[in-house]
Amino acid sequence: MPEQQGEVANMSACGDQVPTYDDLLGTVQYLLEERKRLSQRLRFAERTVQEFSQQAQHAISLTSELQKRLAPTSQTEQKAGAGKPSTWIGGSWLAPSEEILAPAEKLWQDGNAQGALVFLEPLLRRPKPTVSEDVNVHLFISSILRASGDLAQASKYAEDGLVIAREADCYMLASKSQFHRGLCYLKQNRYAQAQWCLVLASHLEGHQEQIEANRVFAEERCRNAGPKDQGRKLDLDYI
């Protein structure tokens, strides 16, 4: 007993204290939050690795396709392969895309954004659309809403398009969704997230110039942002 009393007195003299219930509860809560944050970061890393892997596979496919296109072709084949010239509408939408979107693309190009949205809205309920049609309808609506300043809804439609593309395991449509998702983040001054989206969209055919210009802009803004600026940080739920 005297020895134990001496140890207690010793601890008191050294300033050591037995943790209280509140101390232990606080520690447990902190560890749970930390586990949640690390779990979210892990999911983000896994998704990034998956998309970069898809990019690598796509690059291999492009190389093979390029080799085929470099082979001599007849004039008949060349004429058959000629498509309509591409046009950027609203600075972010490359037309033509899907045939069902042609009337809406014409309306927006003529300055009638509201008319384009009215035309597009029923297409969201179209029975059994192809994956390409479904994703492009969502992304076209996102483009119009973003240009109109409705960033919250524009982001929602871009996210929905990405979900559809991922579930169908369609890399090119996922890349296109990341492009439009990145433009939404850019408009919201969330530069770090915009930069990541644009990196993941970097192999989107026909969009490389726009992607690179916006990625460089996001990178510069992120680099020049203050240390407390939220725009230079990735949200915990960003995947």
PyMOL commands that set and color helices and strands:
alter all, ss='L'
color gray80, all
select helices_A, chain A and resi 2-14+21-70+75-81+99-109+113-125+131-148+151-167+171-187+191-200+208-224+230-232
alter helices_A, ss='H'
color red, helices_A
select strands_A, chain A and resi 87-89+93-95
alter strands_A, ss='S'
color yellow, strands_A
deselect
rebuild
show_as cartoon
